[in-house]
Amino acid sequence: MILYVNEKGDITDVGFPDESLTKDCEAKMRAKLLVLKGWKAPVVNGKPIKSTFLCSINCILWQ
């Protein structure tokens, strides 16, 4: 999963390069992740910059 964070620390988009997730699962995860708060943008030369974070997520399907 890739999180795109703007200069204000807001998640602006979420990418799912691994296509093993269903579209429904991707949509639900995206909706939850886009409202997460508490991210801080990296600072370069004293200014916050846009960034991307690659996060590996593993899940167990409970049946």
N, CA, C and O atoms as a Tripos MOL2 file, in Angstrom:
@<TRIPOS>MOLECULE
protein
  252   251    63     0     0
PROTEIN
NO_CHARGES

@<TRIPOS>ATOM
      1 N           0.8570   -1.1570    0.0000 N.3       1 MET1
      2 CA          0.0000    0.0000    0.0000 C.3       1 MET1
      3 C           0.9080    1.2260    0.0000 C.2       1 MET1
      4 O           1.9520    1.2370    0.6520 O.2       1 MET1
      5 N           0.5120    2.2280   -0.7170 N.am      2 ILE2
      6 CA          1.2760    3.4770   -0.7800 C.3       2 ILE2
      7 C           0.3820    4.6140   -0.2960 C.2       2 ILE2
      8 O          -0.7330    4.7960   -0.7850 O.2       2 ILE2
      9 N           0.8870    5.3720    0.6700 N.am      3 LEU3
     10 CA          0.1730    6.5500    1.1610 C.3       3 LEU3
     11 C           0.8440    7.7900    0.5920 C.2       3 LEU3
     12 O           2.0680    7.9170    0.6290 O.2       3 LEU3
     13 N           0.0470    8.6910    0.0720 N.am      4 TYR4
     14 CA          0.5440    9.9600   -0.4590 C.3       4 TYR4
     15 C           0.1610   11.0500    0.5360 C.2       4 TYR4
     16 O          -1.0190   11.2560    0.8210 O.2       4 TYR4
     17 N           1.1700   11.7480    1.0640 N.am      5 VAL5
     18 CA          0.9590   12.7470    2.1090 C.3       5 VAL5
     19 C           1.3980   14.1110    1.5850 C.2       5 VAL5
     20 O           2.4780   14.2480    1.0110 O.2       5 VAL5
     21 N           0.5430   15.1220    1.7890 N.am      6 ASN6
     22 CA          0.8900   16.4640    1.3110 C.3       6 ASN6
     23 C           1.7180   17.2170    2.3540 C.2       6 ASN6
     24 O           2.0610   16.6720    3.4030 O.2       6 ASN6
     25 N           2.0310   18.4730    2.0480 N.am      7 GLU7
     26 CA          2.8750   19.2890    2.9220 C.3       7 GLU7
     27 C           2.2420   19.5610    4.2850 C.2       7 GLU7
     28 O           2.9480   19.8800    5.2410 O.2       7 GLU7
     29 N           0.9340   19.4400    4.3820 N.am      8 LYS8
     30 CA          0.2320   19.6850    5.6470 C.3       8 LYS8
     31 C           0.1330   18.4260    6.5050 C.2       8 LYS8
     32 O          -0.3260   18.4890    7.6460 O.2       8 LYS8
     33 N           0.5570   17.2910    5.9660 N.am      9 GLY9
     34 CA          0.4630   16.0370    6.6980 C.3       9 GLY9
     35 C          -0.8530   15.3100    6.4810 C.2       9 GLY9
     36 O          -1.1830   14.3870    7.2250 O.2       9 GLY9
     37 N          -1.6090   15.7200    5.4640 N.am     10 ASP10
     38 CA         -2.8710   15.0520    5.1370 C.3      10 ASP10
     39 C          -2.6220   13.9540    4.1090 C.2      10 ASP10
     40 O          -1.8530   14.1450    3.1670 O.2      10 ASP10
     41 N          -3.2670   12.8120    4.2870 N.am     11 ILE11
     42 CA         -3.2050   11.7600    3.2780 C.3      11 ILE11
     43 C          -4.1150   12.1830    2.1360 C.2      11 ILE11
     44 O          -5.3120   12.3940    2.3330 O.2      11 ILE11
     45 N          -3.5510   12.3050    0.9510 N.am     12 THR12
     46 CA         -4.3270   12.7770   -0.2000 C.3      12 THR12
     47 C          -4.7440   11.6540   -1.1370 C.2      12 THR12
     48 O          -5.6860   11.8080   -1.9150 O.2      12 THR12
     49 N          -4.0430   10.5190   -1.0650 N.am     13 ASP13
     50 CA         -4.4100    9.3880   -1.9070 C.3      13 ASP13
     51 C          -3.7960    8.1270   -1.3270 C.2      13 ASP13
     52 O          -2.8540    8.1780   -0.5350 O.2      13 ASP13
     53 N          -4.3450    7.0020   -1.7360 N.am     14 VAL14
     54 CA         -3.8600    5.6960   -1.3030 C.3      14 VAL14
     55 C          -3.7520    4.8210   -2.5440 C.2      14 VAL14
     56 O          -4.6870    4.7480   -3.3410 O.2      14 VAL14
     57 N          -2.6170    4.1620   -2.7050 N.am     15 GLY15
     58 CA         -2.4350    3.2670   -3.8410 C.3      15 GLY15
     59 C          -2.2880    1.8300   -3.3760 C.2      15 GLY15
     60 O          -1.7550    1.5650   -2.2980 O.2      15 GLY15
     61 N          -2.7610    0.9140   -4.1880 N.am     16 PHE16
     62 CA         -2.6760   -0.5090   -3.8850 C.3      16 PHE16
     63 C          -2.0030   -1.2260   -5.0530 C.2      16 PHE16
     64 O          -2.6880   -1.7300   -5.9430 O.2      16 PHE16
     65 N          -0.6640   -1.2770   -5.0630 N.am     17 PRO17
     66 CA          0.0310   -1.9090   -6.1850 C.3      17 PRO17
     67 C          -0.1880   -3.4210   -6.2720 C.2      17 PRO17
     68 O          -0.0880   -3.9930   -7.3570 O.2      17 PRO17
     69 N          -0.4820   -4.0690   -5.1560 N.am     18 ASP18
     70 CA         -0.7540   -5.5070   -5.1560 C.3      18 ASP18
     71 C          -2.2240   -5.7070   -5.4890 C.2      18 ASP18
     72 O          -3.0970   -5.2770   -4.7350 O.2      18 ASP18
     73 N          -2.4950   -6.3390   -6.5850 N.am     19 GLU19
     74 CA         -3.8750   -6.4610   -7.0450 C.3      19 GLU19
     75 C          -4.6210   -7.6410   -6.4370 C.2      19 GLU19
     76 O          -5.6630   -8.0400   -6.9570 O.2      19 GLU19
     77 N          -4.1100   -8.2050   -5.3510 N.am     20 SER20
     78 CA         -4.7860   -9.3540   -4.7500 C.3      20 SER20
     79 C          -5.9940   -8.9430   -3.9120 C.2      20 SER20
     80 O          -6.7970   -9.7940   -3.5280 O.2      20 SER20
     81 N          -6.1330   -7.6460   -3.6230 N.am     21 LEU21
     82 CA         -7.2940   -7.1740   -2.8700 C.3      21 LEU21
     83 C          -8.4890   -7.0050   -3.8000 C.2      21 LEU21
     84 O          -8.3430   -6.6650   -4.9740 O.2      21 LEU21
     85 N          -9.6580   -7.2480   -3.2570 N.am     22 THR22
     86 CA        -10.8590   -6.9880   -4.0510 C.3      22 THR22
     87 C         -11.0760   -5.4830   -4.1310 C.2      22 THR22
     88 O         -10.5800   -4.7380   -3.2860 O.2      22 THR22
     89 N         -11.8000   -5.0390   -5.1250 N.am     23 LYS23
     90 CA        -12.0950   -3.6060   -5.2720 C.3      23 LYS23
     91 C         -12.8860   -3.1010   -4.0730 C.2      23 LYS23
     92 O         -12.7040   -1.9610   -3.6460 O.2      23 LYS23
     93 N         -13.7580   -3.9350   -3.5290 N.am     24 ASP24
     94 CA        -14.5410   -3.5560   -2.3500 C.3      24 ASP24
     95 C         -13.6260   -3.3350   -1.1480 C.2      24 ASP24
     96 O         -13.7890   -2.3660   -0.4060 O.2      24 ASP24
     97 N         -12.6660   -4.2330   -0.9600 N.am     25 CYS25
     98 CA        -11.7140   -4.0980    0.1480 C.3      25 CYS25
     99 C         -10.8630   -2.8410   -0.0310 C.2      25 CYS25
    100 O         -10.6430   -2.1010    0.9280 O.2      25 CYS25
    101 N         -10.3860   -2.5970   -1.2480 N.am     26 GLU26
    102 CA         -9.6040   -1.3870   -1.5250 C.3      26 GLU26
    103 C         -10.4080   -0.1330   -1.2180 C.2      26 GLU26
    104 O          -9.8870    0.8040   -0.6120 O.2      26 GLU26
    105 N         -11.6590   -0.1070   -1.6260 N.am     27 ALA27
    106 CA        -12.5070    1.0710   -1.4020 C.3      27 ALA27
    107 C         -12.7180    1.3180    0.0850 C.2      27 ALA27
    108 O         -12.6750    2.4620    0.5350 O.2      27 ALA27
    109 N         -12.9470    0.2540    0.8500 N.am     28 LYS28
    110 CA        -13.1550    0.4070    2.2970 C.3      28 LYS28
    111 C         -11.8800    0.8790    2.9850 C.2      28 LYS28
    112 O         -11.9270    1.7540    3.8490 O.2      28 LYS28
    113 N         -10.7390    0.3020    2.6030 N.am     29 MET29
    114 CA         -9.4690    0.7250    3.2000 C.3      29 MET29
    115 C          -9.1600    2.1710    2.8440 C.2      29 MET29
    116 O          -8.7390    2.9490    3.7000 O.2      29 MET29
    117 N          -9.3690    2.5350    1.5720 N.am     30 ARG30
    118 CA         -9.1020    3.9060    1.1230 C.3      30 ARG30
    119 C          -9.9410    4.9030    1.9210 C.2      30 ARG30
    120 O          -9.4280    5.9320    2.3610 O.2      30 ARG30
    121 N         -11.2280    4.6050    2.1090 N.am     31 ALA31
    122 CA        -12.1210    5.5100    2.8430 C.3      31 ALA31
    123 C         -11.6340    5.7210    4.2730 C.2      31 ALA31
    124 O         -11.6790    6.8420    4.7790 O.2      31 ALA31
    125 N         -11.1730    4.6680    4.9250 N.am     32 LYS32
    126 CA        -10.6810    4.7870    6.3090 C.3      32 LYS32
    127 C          -9.3470    5.5250    6.3680 C.2      32 LYS32
    128 O          -9.1380    6.3710    7.2380 O.2      32 LYS32
    129 N          -8.4490    5.2030    5.4430 N.am     33 LEU33
    130 CA         -7.1130    5.7950    5.4710 C.3      33 LEU33
    131 C          -7.1160    7.2780    5.1260 C.2      33 LEU33
    132 O          -6.3130    8.0350    5.6730 O.2      33 LEU33
    133 N          -7.9930    7.7060    4.2410 N.am     34 LEU34
    134 CA         -8.0150    9.1160    3.8280 C.3      34 LEU34
    135 C          -8.4080   10.0630    4.9550 C.2      34 LEU34
    136 O          -8.1530   11.2630    4.8590 O.2      34 LEU34
    137 N          -9.0160    9.5590    6.0100 N.am     35 VAL35
    138 CA         -9.4070   10.4310    7.1230 C.3      35 VAL35
    139 C          -8.4720   10.2970    8.3260 C.2      35 VAL35
    140 O          -8.7030   10.9230    9.3600 O.2      35 VAL35
    141 N          -7.4180    9.4840    8.1990 N.am     36 LEU36
    142 CA         -6.4620    9.3550    9.2990 C.3      36 LEU36
    143 C          -5.7320   10.6720    9.5290 C.2      36 LEU36
    144 O          -5.3340   11.3430    8.5770 O.2      36 LEU36
    145 N          -5.5640   11.0270   10.7630 N.am     37 LYS37
    146 CA         -4.8340   12.2500   11.1260 C.3      37 LYS37
    147 C          -3.5470   11.8650   11.8500 C.2      37 LYS37
    148 O          -3.3690   10.7100   12.2360 O.2      37 LYS37
    149 N          -2.6690   12.8170   12.0280 N.am     38 GLY38
    150 CA         -1.4600   12.5930   12.8070 C.3      38 GLY38
    151 C          -0.1960   12.3760   11.9820 C.2      38 GLY38
    152 O           0.8770   12.1680   12.5470 O.2      38 GLY38
    153 N          -0.3060   12.4210   10.6620 N.am     39 TRP39
    154 CA          0.8750   12.2850    9.8260 C.3      39 TRP39
    155 C           1.6230   13.6110    9.7750 C.2      39 TRP39
    156 O           1.0140   14.6800    9.8000 O.2      39 TRP39
    157 N           2.9350   13.5330    9.7040 N.am     40 LYS40
    158 CA          3.7570   14.7360    9.5840 C.3      40 LYS40
    159 C           4.5700   14.6220    8.3070 C.2      40 LYS40
    160 O           5.2320   13.6130    8.0590 O.2      40 LYS40
    161 N           4.5100   15.6570    7.5140 N.am     41 ALA41
    162 CA          5.2790   15.6730    6.2710 C.3      41 ALA41
    163 C           6.7630   15.8250    6.5930 C.2      41 ALA41
    164 O           7.1160   16.5100    7.5530 O.2      41 ALA41
    165 N           7.6360   15.1980    5.8070 N.am     42 PRO42
    166 CA          9.0700   15.4000    5.9970 C.3      42 PRO42
    167 C           9.4430   16.8570    5.7370 C.2      42 PRO42
    168 O           8.7700   17.5580    4.9810 O.2      42 PRO42
    169 N          10.5100   17.2950    6.3650 N.am     43 VAL43
    170 CA         10.9770   18.6720    6.2010 C.3      43 VAL43
    171 C          12.3400   18.6490    5.5050 C.2      43 VAL43
    172 O          13.2630   17.9640    5.9450 O.2      43 VAL43
    173 N          12.4500   19.4070    4.4160 N.am     44 VAL44
    174 CA         13.7050   19.5380    3.6810 C.3      44 VAL44
    175 C          14.0070   21.0230    3.5480 C.2      44 VAL44
    176 O          13.1700   21.7950    3.0810 O.2      44 VAL44
    177 N          15.2010   21.4170    3.9590 N.am     45 ASN45
    178 CA         15.6060   22.8280    3.9360 C.3      45 ASN45
    179 C          14.6120   23.7080    4.6830 C.2      45 ASN45
    180 O          14.3310   24.8330    4.2700 O.2      45 ASN45
    181 N          14.0850   23.1850    5.7820 N.am     46 GLY46
    182 CA         13.1830   23.9620    6.6260 C.3      46 GLY46
    183 C          11.7450   24.0360    6.1410 C.2      46 GLY46
    184 O          10.9250   24.7150    6.7590 O.2      46 GLY46
    185 N          11.4190   23.3530    5.0470 N.am     47 LYS47
    186 CA         10.0570   23.4100    4.5160 C.3      47 LYS47
    187 C           9.4710   22.0050    4.4090 C.2      47 LYS47
    188 O          10.1630   21.0730    3.9990 O.2      47 LYS47
    189 N           8.1960   21.8490    4.7770 N.am     48 PRO48
    190 CA          7.5610   20.5340    4.6110 C.3      48 PRO48
    191 C           7.3800   20.2170    3.1270 C.2      48 PRO48
    192 O           7.1230   21.1050    2.3140 O.2      48 PRO48
    193 N           7.5190   18.9390    2.7940 N.am     49 ILE49
    194 CA          7.3880   18.5170    1.3980 C.3      49 ILE49
    195 C           6.3620   17.3890    1.2710 C.2      49 ILE49
    196 O           6.0510   16.7030    2.2450 O.2      49 ILE49
    197 N           5.8470   17.2090    0.0670 N.am     50 LYS50
    198 CA          4.9770   16.0710   -0.2220 C.3      50 LYS50
    199 C           5.8160   14.8070   -0.1390 C.2      50 LYS50
    200 O           7.0230   14.8390   -0.3820 O.2      50 LYS50
    201 N           5.1790   13.6940    0.2060 N.am     51 SER51
    202 CA          5.9280   12.4490    0.3130 C.3      51 SER51
    203 C           5.0300   11.2480    0.0660 C.2      51 SER51
    204 O           3.8030   11.3520    0.0560 O.2      51 SER51
    205 N           5.6690   10.1210   -0.1290 N.am     52 THR52
    206 CA          4.9510    8.8570   -0.2500 C.3      52 THR52
    207 C           5.5210    7.8880    0.7720 C.2      52 THR52
    208 O           6.7190    7.9010    1.0560 O.2      52 THR52
    209 N           4.6640    7.0600    1.3150 N.am     53 PHE53
    210 CA          5.0710    6.0500    2.2800 C.3      53 PHE53
    211 C           4.6090    4.6960    1.7750 C.2      53 PHE53
    212 O           3.4280    4.5000    1.4880 O.2      53 PHE53
    213 N           5.5390    3.7700    1.6690 N.am     54 LEU54
    214 CA          5.2100    2.4140    1.2710 C.3      54 LEU54
    215 C           4.9990    1.5980    2.5400 C.2      54 LEU54
    216 O           5.9030    1.4850    3.3670 O.2      54 LEU54
    217 N           3.8260    1.0400    2.6920 N.am     55 CYS55
    218 CA          3.4750    0.2580    3.8810 C.3      55 CYS55
    219 C           3.0920   -1.1470    3.4530 C.2      55 CYS55
    220 O           2.2480   -1.3350    2.5760 O.2      55 CYS55
    221 N           3.7150   -2.1210    4.0760 N.am     56 SER56
    222 CA          3.3760   -3.5080    3.7860 C.3      56 SER56
    223 C           2.3330   -3.9700    4.7980 C.2      56 SER56
    224 O           2.5430   -3.8650    6.0070 O.2      56 SER56
    225 N           1.2200   -4.4770    4.3030 N.am     57 ILE57
    226 CA          0.1420   -4.9190    5.1850 C.3      57 ILE57
    227 C          -0.1740   -6.3740    4.8820 C.2      57 ILE57
    228 O          -0.3830   -6.7560    3.7310 O.2      57 ILE57
    229 N          -0.2060   -7.1680    5.9240 N.am     58 ASN58
    230 CA         -0.5820   -8.5730    5.7930 C.3      58 ASN58
    231 C          -1.8410   -8.7990    6.6030 C.2      58 ASN58
    232 O          -1.9690   -8.2920    7.7170 O.2      58 ASN58
    233 N          -2.7570   -9.5490    6.0550 N.am     59 CYS59
    234 CA         -4.0320   -9.7970    6.7240 C.3      59 CYS59
    235 C          -4.3360  -11.2840    6.7410 C.2      59 CYS59
    236 O          -3.8530  -12.0540    5.9100 O.2      59 CYS59
    237 N          -5.1380  -11.6550    7.6990 N.am     60 ILE60
    238 CA         -5.6150  -13.0270    7.7980 C.3      60 ILE60
    239 C          -7.1050  -13.0170    7.5200 C.2      60 ILE60
    240 O          -7.8370  -12.1960    8.0730 O.2      60 ILE60
    241 N          -7.5500  -13.9030    6.6850 N.am     61 LEU61
    242 CA         -8.9740  -14.0240    6.4030 C.3      61 LEU61
    243 C          -9.5750  -14.9720    7.4300 C.2      61 LEU61
    244 O          -9.3190  -16.1750    7.4030 O.2      61 LEU61
    245 N         -10.3700  -14.4240    8.3290 N.am     62 TRP62
    246 CA        -11.0240  -15.2410    9.3540 C.3      62 TRP62
    247 C         -12.3160  -15.7970    8.7930 C.2      62 TRP62
    248 O         -13.1170  -15.0650    8.2130 O.2      62 TRP62
    249 N         -12.5130  -17.0730    8.9650 N.am     63 GLN63
    250 CA        -13.7340  -17.6950    8.4510 C.3      63 GLN63
    251 C         -14.4890  -18.3670    9.5670 C.2      63 GLN63
    252 O         -15.5480  -18.9490    9.3340 O.2      63 GLN63
@<TRIPOS>BOND
     1     1     2 1
     2     2     3 1
     3     3     4 2
     4     3     5 am
     5     5     6 1
     6     6     7 1
     7     7     8 2
     8     7     9 am
     9     9    10 1
    10    10    11 1
    11    11    12 2
    12    11    13 am
    13    13    14 1
    14    14    15 1
    15    15    16 2
    16    15    17 am
    17    17    18 1
    18    18    19 1
    19    19    20 2
    20    19    21 am
    21    21    22 1
    22    22    23 1
    23    23    24 2
    24    23    25 am
    25    25    26 1
    26    26    27 1
    27    27    28 2
    28    27    29 am
    29    29    30 1
    30    30    31 1
    31    31    32 2
    32    31    33 am
    33    33    34 1
    34    34    35 1
    35    35    36 2
    36    35    37 am
    37    37    38 1
    38    38    39 1
    39    39    40 2
    40    39    41 am
    41    41    42 1
    42    42    43 1
    43    43    44 2
    44    43    45 am
    45    45    46 1
    46    46    47 1
    47    47    48 2
    48    47    49 am
    49    49    50 1
    50    50    51 1
    51    51    52 2
    52    51    53 am
    53    53    54 1
    54    54    55 1
    55    55    56 2
    56    55    57 am
    57    57    58 1
    58    58    59 1
    59    59    60 2
    60    59    61 am
    61    61    62 1
    62    62    63 1
    63    63    64 2
    64    63    65 am
    65    65    66 1
    66    66    67 1
    67    67    68 2
    68    67    69 am
    69    69    70 1
    70    70    71 1
    71    71    72 2
    72    71    73 am
    73    73    74 1
    74    74    75 1
    75    75    76 2
    76    75    77 am
    77    77    78 1
    78    78    79 1
    79    79    80 2
    80    79    81 am
    81    81    82 1
    82    82    83 1
    83    83    84 2
    84    83    85 am
    85    85    86 1
    86    86    87 1
    87    87    88 2
    88    87    89 am
    89    89    90 1
    90    90    91 1
    91    91    92 2
    92    91    93 am
    93    93    94 1
    94    94    95 1
    95    95    96 2
    96    95    97 am
    97    97    98 1
    98    98    99 1
    99    99   100 2
   100    99   101 am
   101   101   102 1
   102   102   103 1
   103   103   104 2
   104   103   105 am
   105   105   106 1
   106   106   107 1
   107   107   108 2
   108   107   109 am
   109   109   110 1
   110   110   111 1
   111   111   112 2
   112   111   113 am
   113   113   114 1
   114   114   115 1
   115   115   116 2
   116   115   117 am
   117   117   118 1
   118   118   119 1
   119   119   120 2
   120   119   121 am
   121   121   122 1
   122   122   123 1
   123   123   124 2
   124   123   125 am
   125   125   126 1
   126   126   127 1
   127   127   128 2
   128   127   129 am
   129   129   130 1
   130   130   131 1
   131   131   132 2
   132   131   133 am
   133   133   134 1
   134   134   135 1
   135   135   136 2
   136   135   137 am
   137   137   138 1
   138   138   139 1
   139   139   140 2
   140   139   141 am
   141   141   142 1
   142   142   143 1
   143   143   144 2
   144   143   145 am
   145   145   146 1
   146   146   147 1
   147   147   148 2
   148   147   149 am
   149   149   150 1
   150   150   151 1
   151   151   152 2
   152   151   153 am
   153   153   154 1
   154   154   155 1
   155   155   156 2
   156   155   157 am
   157   157   158 1
   158   158   159 1
   159   159   160 2
   160   159   161 am
   161   161   162 1
   162   162   163 1
   163   163   164 2
   164   163   165 am
   165   165   166 1
   166   166   167 1
   167   167   168 2
   168   167   169 am
   169   169   170 1
   170   170   171 1
   171   171   172 2
   172   171   173 am
   173   173   174 1
   174   174   175 1
   175   175   176 2
   176   175   177 am
   177   177   178 1
   178   178   179 1
   179   179   180 2
   180   179   181 am
   181   181   182 1
   182   182   183 1
   183   183   184 2
   184   183   185 am
   185   185   186 1
   186   186   187 1
   187   187   188 2
   188   187   189 am
   189   189   190 1
   190   190   191 1
   191   191   192 2
   192   191   193 am
   193   193   194 1
   194   194   195 1
   195   195   196 2
   196   195   197 am
   197   197   198 1
   198   198   199 1
   199   199   200 2
   200   199   201 am
   201   201   202 1
   202   202   203 1
   203   203   204 2
   204   203   205 am
   205   205   206 1
   206   206   207 1
   207   207   208 2
   208   207   209 am
   209   209   210 1
   210   210   211 1
   211   211   212 2
   212   211   213 am
   213   213   214 1
   214   214   215 1
   215   215   216 2
   216   215   217 am
   217   217   218 1
   218   218   219 1
   219   219   220 2
   220   219   221 am
   221   221   222 1
   222   222   223 1
   223   223   224 2
   224   223   225 am
   225   225   226 1
   226   226   227 1
   227   227   228 2
   228   227   229 am
   229   229   230 1
   230   230   231 1
   231   231   232 2
   232   231   233 am
   233   233   234 1
   234   234   235 1
   235   235   236 2
   236   235   237 am
   237   237   238 1
   238   238   239 1
   239   239   240 2
   240   239   241 am
   241   241   242 1
   242   242   243 1
   243   243   244 2
   244   243   245 am
   245   245   246 1
   246   246   247 1
   247   247   248 2
   248   247   249 am
   249   249   250 1
   250   250   251 1
   251   251   252 2
@<TRIPOS>SUBSTRUCTURE
     1 MET1         2 RESIDUE 1 A MET
     2 ILE2         6 RESIDUE 1 A ILE
     3 LEU3        10 RESIDUE 1 A LEU
     4 TYR4        14 RESIDUE 1 A TYR
     5 VAL5        18 RESIDUE 1 A VAL
     6 ASN6        22 RESIDUE 1 A ASN
     7 GLU7        26 RESIDUE 1 A GLU
     8 LYS8        30 RESIDUE 1 A LYS
     9 GLY9        34 RESIDUE 1 A GLY
    10 ASP10       38 RESIDUE 1 A ASP
    11 ILE11       42 RESIDUE 1 A ILE
    12 THR12       46 RESIDUE 1 A THR
    13 ASP13       50 RESIDUE 1 A ASP
    14 VAL14       54 RESIDUE 1 A VAL
    15 GLY15       58 RESIDUE 1 A GLY
    16 PHE16       62 RESIDUE 1 A PHE
    17 PRO17       66 RESIDUE 1 A PRO
    18 ASP18       70 RESIDUE 1 A ASP
    19 GLU19       74 RESIDUE 1 A GLU
    20 SER20       78 RESIDUE 1 A SER
    21 LEU21       82 RESIDUE 1 A LEU
    22 THR22       86 RESIDUE 1 A THR
    23 LYS23       90 RESIDUE 1 A LYS
    24 ASP24       94 RESIDUE 1 A ASP
    25 CYS25       98 RESIDUE 1 A CYS
    26 GLU26      102 RESIDUE 1 A GLU
    27 ALA27      106 RESIDUE 1 A ALA
    28 LYS28      110 RESIDUE 1 A LYS
    29 MET29      114 RESIDUE 1 A MET
    30 ARG30      118 RESIDUE 1 A ARG
    31 ALA31      122 RESIDUE 1 A ALA
    32 LYS32      126 RESIDUE 1 A LYS
    33 LEU33      130 RESIDUE 1 A LEU
    34 LEU34      134 RESIDUE 1 A LEU
    35 VAL35      138 RESIDUE 1 A VAL
    36 LEU36      142 RESIDUE 1 A LEU
    37 LYS37      146 RESIDUE 1 A LYS
    38 GLY38      150 RESIDUE 1 A GLY
    39 TRP39      154 RESIDUE 1 A TRP
    40 LYS40      158 RESIDUE 1 A LYS
    41 ALA41      162 RESIDUE 1 A ALA
    42 PRO42      166 RESIDUE 1 A PRO
    43 VAL43      170 RESIDUE 1 A VAL
    44 VAL44      174 RESIDUE 1 A VAL
    45 ASN45      178 RESIDUE 1 A ASN
    46 GLY46      182 RESIDUE 1 A GLY
    47 LYS47      186 RESIDUE 1 A LYS
    48 PRO48      190 RESIDUE 1 A PRO
    49 ILE49      194 RESIDUE 1 A ILE
    50 LYS50      198 RESIDUE 1 A LYS
    51 SER51      202 RESIDUE 1 A SER
    52 THR52      206 RESIDUE 1 A THR
    53 PHE53      210 RESIDUE 1 A PHE
    54 LEU54      214 RESIDUE 1 A LEU
    55 CYS55      218 RESIDUE 1 A CYS
    56 SER56      222 RESIDUE 1 A SER
    57 ILE57      226 RESIDUE 1 A ILE
    58 ASN58      230 RESIDUE 1 A ASN
    59 CYS59      234 RESIDUE 1 A CYS
    60 ILE60      238 RESIDUE 1 A ILE
    61 LEU61      242 RESIDUE 1 A LEU
    62 TRP62      246 RESIDUE 1 A TRP
    63 GLN63      250 RESIDUE 1 A GLN
